[in-house]
């Protein structure tokens, strides 16, 4: 069909014709030599491996490495999909999951040098003459069969602790927000690498051709103290179709997806057909793989015009679902509404859903600040676990909760009986995982009495990434992408799977 039109187009455009002739000889040689090589390889590996599964709907790239990668998964995947609840700003472990009762008797005393060991301070604490230690003013209690200690600020999460695998010994190298979040999302502190969701999309393809593989939701009802950048869910050097797509609240959930005024679906379809023709012609001439991505993305956008309004409409959910997630779940764009929407996306087999909730950066006024943050997020977070569980989805969905670093045992700024702040602390903090493939109702790793150093089972960011990939059926050392002359991967040259937390 498009071939006939291409001929017609060429007849009327002498310049194009000319360009075409010049390219012909070179193109014939490259296409046939690659073609013969590809056929030979095809018979070695079986053509389905070479061209990827139908669900991936990507054309064979002619790049052998990319085609062989399509032999994924490497191991039987436990998780078919991931929802990552990113608590941006760095939640304090002291006021949430890392119970430190011995601090009560040390309140106001200076952090001992033997504990600090000369470790780096941020520019914000470096000018403090003293580093007075401060215990949490919030009480902890034991919950569930596992008798897990959880702060009174998280009454709903306390009810699901027997489903959680709480890791108290996560550590990072980055001490400031931007490099730290970039590190967590991409495995590198410098911008420009692909996000986890993009690696997952690249390695595993999609299970739903009508929605993006990697979807991002940012709470509208969170303090915007630390900015988030779209590059955190960017595709880096991977093809553009692997980038995260942000869904927003309001009448334009995906920017530029709606038809312009006065347009209807038929117009749009016709326009896309012509655009596809032009892109195919361009592709014949230049062979740039990004042209194929562009065609695929336009087609996906067209399908999304129908699929997105349906999936973001929660009006048909029964009242008991809204009651489970809390009153704010009726207000699109809030954290609670995003948790409910995440469940709908996971039900539709979206592979990677990432929620961001900003505002955990409490350098001062921590007790009030963190109480607000917990109030906004606690109920819906627990509801998501319960909801996935009762629908049978928790078995093959991995849920992750955590921020980019923890907080210090010492107070930053003024310290009074009921008010204090905490600075950034990358050396140890708490995250949790639940669902597919991880042990339930356990705590892993331990920090010292000051939650300043790890004393048992450290888990680096690269180890966390390696484990996440393992649960999705990917050997993190084998999922690589060649760029600027070297092979890159999410974990760079590091990372080991944390076997002890696997179910």
Secondary structure, 3 states (H helix, E strand, C coil): CHHHHHHHHHHCCHHHHHHHHHHHHHHHHHHHHHHHHHHHHHHHHCHHHHHCCHHHCCCCCCCHHHHHHCCCCCCCCCCCEEEEEEECCCCCCCCCCCCCHHHHHHCCCECCHHHHCCCCCCCCCCCCCCCEECCCCCCEEEECCCCEEEEHHHHHHHHCHHHEEEEEEEECCCCCHHHHHHHHHHCCCCCCCCCHHHHHHHHHCCCCCCCCCEEEEECCCCCCCCCCCHHHHCCCCCCHHHCCEECCCCCCCCCCCCCCCCCCHHHHHHHHHHHHHHHHHHHHHHCCHHHHHHHHHHHHHHHHHHHHHHHHCCCCCCHHHHHHHCHHHHCCCCHHHHHHHHHHHHHCCCCEEEEEECCCCCCCCHHHHHHHHHHHHHHHHHHHHHHHHHCCCHHHEEEEEECCCEEEEEECCCCECCECCEEEECCCEEEEEEECCECCCEEECEECCCCCCEEECCEEHHHHHHHHHHHCCCCCCCCCEEECCEEECCCCCCCCCCHHHEC
